[in-house]
């Protein structure tokens, strides 16, 4: 296999090359990004052949003996028998980086690259005569061997607390020696947990320190300087001309949702639940959405070779500058610590040639195809008023979808309970944190079945990441919009029933977190 390029959602790229018994990884962006990755490392990837129950050796009492396994070099992905560990002991941050690198690519990008998926049916069954297609399905997993850096007594427990690795050994254990590894030998990463874990927990970009000779240096010391003989603390380095970064980086300073001005990730757990009323509806107090123009989701899509991103719509008379990653826009000749980021490099994505969001909506809403579903055609002032109402709505917010920074569609993410949909459903149809979306694609070049499945499944993915308490995502297309209903079904939604609104007869479409595996790639 030839070396391949892997794209992380914050714009960094890694070159993956096959080596003996595994794969090596090399970061290509140490001179642009403040990378947490070491310059290179090697992951050992191996498989184990487990005998079927038909050929398993049994004891005299007809009970199966210990499993017979044959460990060999990795060839094709298996459901439960692939294992990884590090060869150099210097990759503490490989697992926390979500492993969209070759090991997890066998899980997360098998469809996109045409690689075979493992048979989802487990080999063992309660009845030997059950055909393979009728046997239970299992989660796709990669096992983590307790070798190399993972033999430390603290790392695996920390990764398990973060939700990055899991185990079925959910007992305390009786061994008093915490160096024995009891309870930490059967760790794994599953496909489902990989996609449901927000990458902002562990993947973020640090701003470079001024005049620092080290590209990976932290922006500022985490504690005051040492006192000198005059009793005064040593002065801190002069700050950048940029304003200081607080809880929210100003939109025109931020290259994307992974930017951090400190050692802290950009993800925070949900706050304690408080309740309020909208009319007569009691519902949780909703978190404030991102700022106008702020990008809150970005991911590289292998099958189309572009970055898909979602940002909040803006009332600005200028098109919001796209400061997230775009495919093929980062040169490799820049000097270290140059302060250059993908957001301020000249490219088609960040040139202000796109119309502002109000003009985009005016163009899209006056398209007869879109107006047939939305009914918002009219002068530019009508779309401006429409966008103002959406930005002032307390239960939803407007979203612009982009491919490599170029807008292609308009969406609305809403909380079901206080939405008009919630008023037409019974309380058992949705939970306090369930969400829904409205959608339209305005640009002809980005239409088509495959693109629709990509952004539609990404919207669902975005809802799962935004709040772990969201268990369902709903959509209510008009019943005669058979094409949209078909697309929803193909990405995992199911039609529960029809709902009668004053203005339409809608198909109630739902998807549940527990039945969702991964976005379309």
C-alpha positions as CSV (number, residue, x, y, z in Angstrom):
1,X,0.0,0.0,0.0
2,X,1.3,3.5,-0.9
3,X,1.5,6.2,1.7
4,X,-1.9,8.0,2.2
5,X,-2.9,11.3,3.6
6,X,-5.3,11.6,6.5
7,X,-7.1,14.8,7.3
8,X,-8.0,15.8,10.9
9,X,-11.0,18.0,11.5
10,X,-8.8,21.0,12.7
11,X,-7.0,21.1,9.3
12,X,-3.9,19.1,10.2
13,X,-2.8,16.3,7.9
14,X,-0.8,13.1,8.6
15,X,1.1,10.9,6.2
16,X,0.4,7.2,6.9
17,X,2.9,4.7,5.6
18,X,3.0,0.9,6.0
19,X,5.9,-0.5,8.0
20,X,6.7,-3.9,9.4
21,X,3.7,-5.1,11.5
22,X,1.9,-1.8,11.4
23,X,1.8,1.8,10.2
24,X,3.9,4.9,10.8
25,X,2.4,8.4,11.2
26,X,4.1,11.6,10.3
27,X,2.6,15.0,10.9
28,X,2.9,17.3,7.8
29,X,2.0,20.6,9.6
30,X,4.4,21.1,12.4
31,X,5.5,24.3,10.8
32,X,2.0,25.8,10.6
33,X,0.0,24.3,13.4
34,X,1.0,24.1,17.0
35,X,0.9,20.4,16.9
36,X,0.5,18.2,19.9
37,X,1.7,15.2,17.9
38,X,5.4,14.1,18.0
39,X,7.2,14.3,14.6
40,X,6.5,10.6,13.9
41,X,5.5,7.4,15.6
42,X,4.6,3.8,14.8
43,X,1.4,1.9,15.7
44,X,1.5,-1.9,15.7
45,X,-1.7,-3.3,14.2
46,X,-2.4,-7.1,14.4
47,X,-5.2,-9.5,14.1
48,X,-6.2,-12.7,15.9
49,X,-8.0,-15.6,14.2
50,X,-10.6,-17.1,16.6
51,X,-11.9,-20.6,15.8
52,X,-15.6,-20.9,15.0
53,X,-17.7,-22.9,17.5
54,X,-18.0,-25.6,14.9
55,X,-14.2,-26.2,15.0
56,X,-13.5,-25.3,18.6
57,X,-11.9,-28.0,20.8
58,X,-14.1,-29.2,23.6
59,X,-13.2,-30.9,26.9
60,X,-14.4,-34.2,28.0
61,X,-17.5,-32.7,29.6
62,X,-18.4,-31.1,26.2
63,X,-17.6,-27.6,27.6
64,X,-15.4,-25.5,25.3
65,X,-11.8,-25.1,26.3
66,X,-9.9,-21.8,26.3
67,X,-10.1,-20.0,23.0
68,X,-7.5,-20.9,20.5
69,X,-6.1,-17.8,18.8
70,X,-3.5,-17.3,16.1
71,X,-1.9,-13.8,16.1
72,X,-0.7,-12.5,12.8
73,X,-0.1,-9.3,10.9
74,X,-3.1,-7.3,10.1
75,X,-4.6,-7.9,6.6
76,X,-8.4,-7.1,6.7
77,X,-10.6,-5.6,9.4
78,X,-12.4,-8.0,11.7
79,X,-15.3,-7.3,14.0
80,X,-13.5,-7.8,17.4
81,X,-10.1,-9.4,16.8
82,X,-7.9,-6.4,15.7
83,X,-5.5,-4.9,18.3
84,X,-3.2,-1.9,18.4
85,X,-0.3,-0.7,20.6
86,X,2.5,1.7,20.2
87,X,6.0,0.6,19.3
88,X,7.9,3.7,20.6
89,X,6.1,4.5,23.8
90,X,5.8,8.2,22.8
91,X,2.3,8.5,21.5
92,X,0.3,9.5,24.5
93,X,-1.8,11.8,22.3
94,X,-2.5,9.4,19.5
95,X,-5.5,7.8,21.1
96,X,-6.8,11.1,22.4
97,X,-6.6,12.5,18.9
98,X,-9.5,10.3,18.0
99,X,-7.4,8.0,15.8
100,X,-8.8,9.1,12.4
101,X,-5.4,7.7,11.4
102,X,-5.1,4.4,9.6
103,X,-6.2,2.1,12.5
104,X,-9.5,3.8,12.9
105,X,-9.8,4.5,9.2
106,X,-10.4,0.8,8.9
107,X,-13.5,1.5,11.0
108,X,-14.6,5.0,10.1
109,X,-13.6,5.3,6.4
110,X,-14.0,1.8,5.0
111,X,-16.9,2.8,2.9
112,X,-15.2,5.9,1.5
113,X,-12.0,4.0,0.5
114,X,-13.7,0.9,-0.8
115,X,-12.1,-1.3,1.9
116,X,-14.1,-4.4,3.0
117,X,-16.1,-4.1,6.2
118,X,-15.9,-7.0,8.6
119,X,-18.9,-9.3,8.8
120,X,-21.2,-7.6,11.4
121,X,-22.6,-10.9,12.6
122,X,-20.8,-12.6,15.5
123,X,-19.4,-16.0,14.9
124,X,-20.7,-17.5,18.1
125,X,-24.4,-18.2,18.6
126,X,-26.6,-20.0,21.1
127,X,-27.6,-22.4,18.4
128,X,-25.0,-23.9,16.0
129,X,-27.5,-24.3,13.1
130,X,-28.4,-20.6,12.9
131,X,-27.3,-19.3,9.5
132,X,-24.8,-16.4,9.6
133,X,-27.3,-13.8,8.3
134,X,-29.6,-14.6,11.3
135,X,-27.0,-14.4,14.0
136,X,-26.7,-11.4,16.3
137,X,-24.7,-8.3,15.2
138,X,-21.9,-6.9,17.3
139,X,-20.2,-3.4,17.6
140,X,-17.1,-2.9,15.4
141,X,-14.2,-2.7,17.8
142,X,-10.4,-2.3,17.9
143,X,-8.7,-3.7,21.0
144,X,-6.1,-1.7,22.9
145,X,-3.2,-3.9,24.1
146,X,-1.7,-3.0,27.5
147,X,1.8,-2.7,26.1
148,X,4.2,0.1,25.6
149,X,2.9,3.4,26.9
150,X,-0.4,1.7,27.9
151,X,1.3,-0.4,30.6
152,X,1.4,2.7,32.8
153,X,-1.0,2.4,35.7
154,X,-2.6,5.8,35.1
155,X,-3.0,6.3,31.4
156,X,-5.7,3.7,30.6
157,X,-7.9,4.8,33.6
158,X,-7.6,8.4,32.4
159,X,-8.6,7.5,28.9
160,X,-11.5,5.4,30.2
161,X,-12.8,8.3,32.3
162,X,-12.6,10.5,29.2
163,X,-14.7,8.0,27.3
164,X,-12.0,7.4,24.7
165,X,-11.5,3.7,25.5
166,X,-14.1,1.3,27.1
167,X,-14.2,-2.1,28.8
168,X,-16.8,-4.6,29.7
169,X,-15.0,-5.4,33.0
170,X,-17.0,-2.9,35.1
171,X,-16.0,-4.3,38.5
172,X,-13.6,-3.0,41.1
173,X,-11.5,-6.2,41.2
174,X,-9.9,-7.9,44.2
175,X,-6.2,-7.3,43.5
176,X,-4.8,-4.6,45.8
177,X,-1.8,-4.0,43.5
178,X,-2.8,-1.3,41.0
179,X,0.3,-2.2,38.9
180,X,-1.1,-5.7,38.1
181,X,-3.4,-4.3,35.3
182,X,-6.4,-6.3,36.6
183,X,-9.5,-5.0,34.9
184,X,-7.5,-3.0,32.3
185,X,-6.5,-5.8,29.9
186,X,-9.7,-5.9,27.8
187,X,-9.9,-2.3,26.6
188,X,-11.3,-1.3,23.2
189,X,-12.4,1.5,21.0
190,X,-15.7,1.0,19.1
191,X,-16.9,2.7,15.9
192,X,-20.0,4.0,17.6
193,X,-18.1,5.6,20.5
194,X,-15.5,7.1,18.2
195,X,-18.2,9.1,16.3
196,X,-20.2,10.1,19.4
197,X,-17.2,11.5,21.2
198,X,-16.6,15.2,20.6
199,X,-13.1,15.7,19.1
200,X,-12.8,19.1,20.9
201,X,-12.2,17.3,24.1
202,X,-8.7,16.4,23.0
203,X,-8.0,18.0,19.5
204,X,-7.3,21.7,19.7
205,X,-4.8,24.2,18.3
206,X,-2.7,26.4,20.5
207,X,-1.8,30.0,19.5
208,X,1.9,30.4,19.3
209,X,3.8,32.5,21.9
210,X,5.3,35.7,20.6
211,X,9.0,35.3,19.7
212,X,9.0,31.7,20.9
213,X,11.7,29.6,19.2
214,X,9.6,26.5,19.7
215,X,6.6,26.0,17.4
216,X,4.7,23.9,20.0
217,X,5.2,26.4,22.8
218,X,2.2,27.4,24.9
219,X,0.8,30.9,24.3
220,X,1.7,32.2,27.8
221,X,3.1,30.8,31.1
222,X,0.4,29.2,33.2
223,X,1.7,31.0,36.3
224,X,3.3,34.4,37.1
225,X,7.0,34.9,36.5
226,X,9.5,34.4,39.4
227,X,10.1,37.4,41.6
228,X,13.3,39.4,41.0
229,X,15.4,41.2,43.6
230,X,13.2,44.3,43.5
231,X,10.3,42.1,44.6
232,X,8.6,42.5,41.3
233,X,7.5,39.6,39.2
234,X,9.2,39.2,35.9
235,X,7.2,40.8,33.1
236,X,5.2,38.5,30.8
237,X,6.0,38.7,27.1
238,X,4.2,41.4,25.3
239,X,0.9,40.2,24.0
240,X,-0.1,40.0,20.4
241,X,-1.9,42.8,18.8
242,X,-5.0,40.6,18.9
243,X,-7.4,41.0,21.9
244,X,-7.1,38.5,24.7
245,X,-9.0,35.3,24.2
246,X,-11.7,34.6,26.7
247,X,-14.4,31.9,26.8
248,X,-15.3,32.8,23.2
249,X,-12.7,33.8,20.7
250,X,-13.9,36.7,18.5
251,X,-15.2,35.4,15.2
252,X,-12.7,37.4,13.1
253,X,-9.8,35.9,15.2
254,X,-10.8,32.3,15.2
255,X,-9.8,29.8,12.5
256,X,-12.4,27.2,13.7
257,X,-14.0,25.4,16.6
258,X,-10.7,23.8,17.7
259,X,-8.8,27.0,18.4
260,X,-7.7,27.4,22.0
261,X,-5.8,30.3,23.7
262,X,-4.7,28.1,26.6
263,X,-3.9,24.6,27.6
264,X,-7.7,23.9,27.9
265,X,-9.8,22.1,25.3
266,X,-12.6,23.9,23.6
267,X,-15.2,21.5,24.8
268,X,-17.1,21.8,28.1
269,X,-19.6,19.3,29.6
270,X,-23.3,20.4,29.7
271,X,-24.2,22.6,32.7
272,X,-26.7,21.7,35.4
273,X,-30.2,21.5,34.1
274,X,-32.5,24.5,34.9
275,X,-36.1,24.9,33.7
276,X,-38.1,27.8,32.3
277,X,-41.3,28.3,30.4
278,X,-42.1,29.3,26.9
279,X,-45.8,30.1,27.0
280,X,-47.3,27.1,28.9
281,X,-44.4,24.7,27.9
282,X,-41.9,23.9,30.6
283,X,-38.6,23.0,29.2
284,X,-34.9,23.1,30.1
285,X,-33.1,26.4,29.8
286,X,-31.3,26.2,26.5
287,X,-27.5,26.9,26.0
288,X,-26.7,29.9,24.0
289,X,-25.8,29.1,20.4
290,X,-22.5,30.1,18.8
291,X,-22.0,33.7,17.6
292,X,-23.0,34.9,14.2
293,X,-20.6,33.6,11.5
294,X,-18.9,31.2,14.0
295,X,-18.1,27.7,12.7
296,X,-19.2,25.0,15.1
297,X,-18.7,21.8,13.1
298,X,-16.1,20.8,10.5
299,X,-15.0,17.4,9.1
300,X,-13.1,16.2,6.1
301,X,-15.2,14.0,3.8
302,X,-13.0,11.5,2.1
303,X,-15.4,10.6,-0.7
304,X,-15.6,14.1,-2.1
305,X,-12.2,15.3,-1.0
306,X,-13.6,18.4,0.7
307,X,-14.2,19.8,4.2
308,X,-17.9,20.0,5.2
309,X,-18.6,22.7,7.8
310,X,-21.6,24.4,9.5
311,X,-21.6,28.0,10.8
312,X,-24.2,30.3,12.2
313,X,-25.8,32.6,9.7
314,X,-24.9,36.3,9.9
315,X,-26.6,39.6,9.2
316,X,-23.4,41.2,8.2
317,X,-23.4,43.0,4.8
318,X,-20.1,41.2,4.1
319,X,-19.7,37.5,3.5
320,X,-18.3,36.0,6.7
321,X,-14.6,35.0,6.2
322,X,-14.1,31.2,6.2
323,X,-11.3,30.6,8.7
324,X,-11.5,26.8,8.9
325,X,-9.5,24.3,6.9
326,X,-10.1,23.7,3.2
327,X,-8.7,20.9,1.1
328,X,-5.3,21.4,-0.5
329,X,-4.8,25.0,0.8
330,X,-1.9,24.6,3.3
331,X,1.6,25.0,1.8
332,X,4.5,23.1,3.5
333,X,7.3,25.7,2.9
334,X,6.4,28.2,5.7
335,X,9.0,28.9,8.4
336,X,8.3,27.6,11.9
337,X,6.3,29.9,14.2
338,X,5.4,32.1,11.3
339,X,2.0,32.8,12.8
340,X,0.3,31.8,9.5
341,X,-2.8,29.7,9.7
342,X,-5.1,28.3,7.0
343,X,-7.5,31.1,7.8
344,X,-5.3,33.9,6.7
345,X,-3.7,32.2,3.8
346,X,-5.0,33.5,0.5
347,X,-7.4,31.1,-1.1
348,X,-10.7,30.9,-2.9
349,X,-12.5,30.1,0.4
350,X,-11.4,33.2,2.2
351,X,-11.6,35.7,-0.6
352,X,-14.6,38.0,-0.1
353,X,-16.3,37.1,-3.4
354,X,-19.3,35.3,-2.0
355,X,-22.5,37.2,-1.3
356,X,-23.5,37.9,2.2
357,X,-25.9,35.5,3.9
358,X,-28.9,37.8,3.3
359,X,-28.2,37.8,-0.4
360,X,-27.7,34.1,-0.4
361,X,-31.1,33.6,1.2
362,X,-32.7,36.1,-1.2
363,X,-31.3,34.0,-4.1
364,X,-32.2,30.7,-2.7
365,X,-35.7,31.5,-1.4
366,X,-36.7,32.9,-4.8
367,X,-35.7,29.7,-6.6
368,X,-39.1,28.1,-7.6
369,X,-37.8,24.7,-6.4
370,X,-37.0,26.0,-2.9
371,X,-40.1,28.3,-2.7
372,X,-42.4,25.3,-3.3
373,X,-41.2,23.9,0.1
374,X,-40.4,27.0,2.1
375,X,-42.8,29.7,0.7
376,X,-40.4,32.5,1.6
377,X,-40.0,34.2,-1.8
378,X,-40.0,37.9,-1.9
379,X,-37.8,41.0,-2.0
380,X,-34.5,41.1,-0.2
381,X,-36.1,42.9,2.8
382,X,-38.3,39.9,3.3
383,X,-35.3,37.5,3.6
384,X,-33.5,40.0,5.9
385,X,-36.5,40.0,8.2
386,X,-36.7,36.2,8.0
387,X,-33.1,35.9,9.1
388,X,-33.6,38.4,11.9
389,X,-36.5,36.3,13.3
390,X,-34.4,33.2,13.1
391,X,-31.5,34.8,14.9
392,X,-33.8,36.0,17.7
393,X,-35.5,32.7,18.1
394,X,-34.8,31.2,21.5
395,X,-35.5,27.6,20.6
396,X,-33.6,27.4,17.2
397,X,-30.8,29.1,15.3
398,X,-30.0,29.5,11.5
399,X,-27.1,27.6,10.0
400,X,-25.2,27.9,6.7
401,X,-23.6,24.8,5.4
402,X,-20.3,25.1,3.4
403,X,-18.1,22.8,1.3
404,X,-14.5,24.0,1.6
405,X,-15.9,27.3,2.8
406,X,-18.3,27.9,-0.1
407,X,-22.0,28.1,1.1
408,X,-24.4,25.6,-0.3
409,X,-27.5,25.5,1.9
410,X,-29.5,26.8,4.8
411,X,-30.6,24.9,7.8
412,X,-32.3,25.4,11.2
413,X,-31.5,23.4,14.3
414,X,-34.3,23.5,16.8
415,X,-35.3,22.0,20.2
416,X,-38.4,19.8,19.6
417,X,-40.1,20.4,23.0
418,X,-40.9,24.1,22.5
419,X,-41.1,24.0,18.7
420,X,-44.4,23.9,16.9
421,X,-43.7,20.2,16.2
422,X,-43.7,19.5,20.0
423,X,-47.2,20.9,20.3
424,X,-48.5,18.3,17.9
425,X,-46.9,15.4,19.6
426,X,-47.5,13.6,22.9
427,X,-44.9,13.8,25.7
428,X,-43.6,10.2,25.1
429,X,-42.7,11.1,21.5
430,X,-39.7,13.2,22.5
431,X,-37.4,14.0,25.4
432,X,-36.3,17.3,26.9
433,X,-33.1,17.4,24.8
434,X,-34.3,16.0,21.5
435,X,-33.7,18.1,18.4
436,X,-34.9,18.6,14.9
437,X,-33.8,20.4,11.7
438,X,-35.1,22.1,8.6
439,X,-33.1,22.1,5.5
440,X,-32.6,23.4,2.0
441,X,-29.9,23.2,-0.6
442,X,-29.6,26.4,-2.7
443,X,-26.6,25.8,-4.9
444,X,-27.1,23.5,-7.9
445,X,-23.5,22.3,-8.0
446,X,-23.9,20.7,-4.5
447,X,-27.1,18.8,-5.1
448,X,-27.3,15.1,-5.7
449,X,-28.0,12.0,-3.6
450,X,-24.5,11.5,-2.3
451,X,-24.0,15.1,-1.1
452,X,-27.5,15.1,0.6
453,X,-26.6,12.0,2.6
454,X,-23.3,13.5,3.6
455,X,-24.6,16.8,5.1
456,X,-27.8,15.2,6.4
457,X,-25.9,12.6,8.4
458,X,-23.5,15.3,9.5
459,X,-26.4,17.4,10.9
460,X,-27.4,14.3,13.0
461,X,-23.8,13.9,14.1
462,X,-23.7,17.5,15.1
463,X,-26.8,17.1,17.3
464,X,-25.3,14.1,19.0
465,X,-22.0,16.0,19.8
466,X,-23.8,19.2,20.9
467,X,-25.4,17.5,23.9
468,X,-25.0,13.9,25.1
469,X,-28.5,14.0,26.5
470,X,-30.0,14.2,23.0
471,X,-31.4,10.8,22.3
472,X,-33.5,11.5,19.1
473,X,-33.3,13.8,16.1
474,X,-36.6,14.5,14.3
475,X,-37.5,15.9,10.9
476,X,-41.0,16.6,9.6
477,X,-40.9,16.9,5.7
478,X,-44.2,17.3,3.8
479,X,-45.6,13.9,2.9
480,X,-45.4,14.7,-0.8
481,X,-41.7,15.4,-0.6
482,X,-40.9,11.7,-1.3
483,X,-37.3,12.4,-2.3
484,X,-36.4,13.9,1.1
485,X,-38.2,11.1,2.9
486,X,-36.2,8.6,0.9
487,X,-32.9,10.4,1.7
488,X,-33.8,10.5,5.4
489,X,-34.5,6.8,5.4
490,X,-31.2,6.0,3.7
491,X,-29.2,7.7,6.5
492,X,-31.1,5.9,9.3
493,X,-34.3,7.7,9.9
494,X,-37.6,5.8,10.1
495,X,-41.1,7.1,9.5
496,X,-43.2,6.8,12.7
497,X,-46.4,8.2,11.4
498,X,-47.9,11.3,9.9
499,X,-48.7,14.6,11.7
500,X,-51.3,17.2,10.6
501,X,-50.1,20.8,10.8
502,X,-52.3,23.8,9.9
503,X,-50.1,24.3,6.8
504,X,-49.1,20.8,5.8
505,X,-49.4,17.1,6.3
506,X,-46.0,15.9,7.5
507,X,-44.2,12.6,7.8
508,X,-42.7,12.3,11.3
509,X,-39.2,11.0,10.8
510,X,-37.0,9.9,13.7
511,X,-33.5,8.6,14.3
512,X,-32.3,7.3,17.7
513,X,-28.8,7.7,19.1
514,X,-28.7,4.0,20.1
515,X,-29.3,2.9,16.5
516,X,-26.8,5.3,15.0
517,X,-23.3,4.2,14.0
518,X,-21.5,6.8,12.0
519,X,-22.0,9.7,9.6
520,X,-21.9,8.9,5.9
521,X,-18.4,9.1,4.6
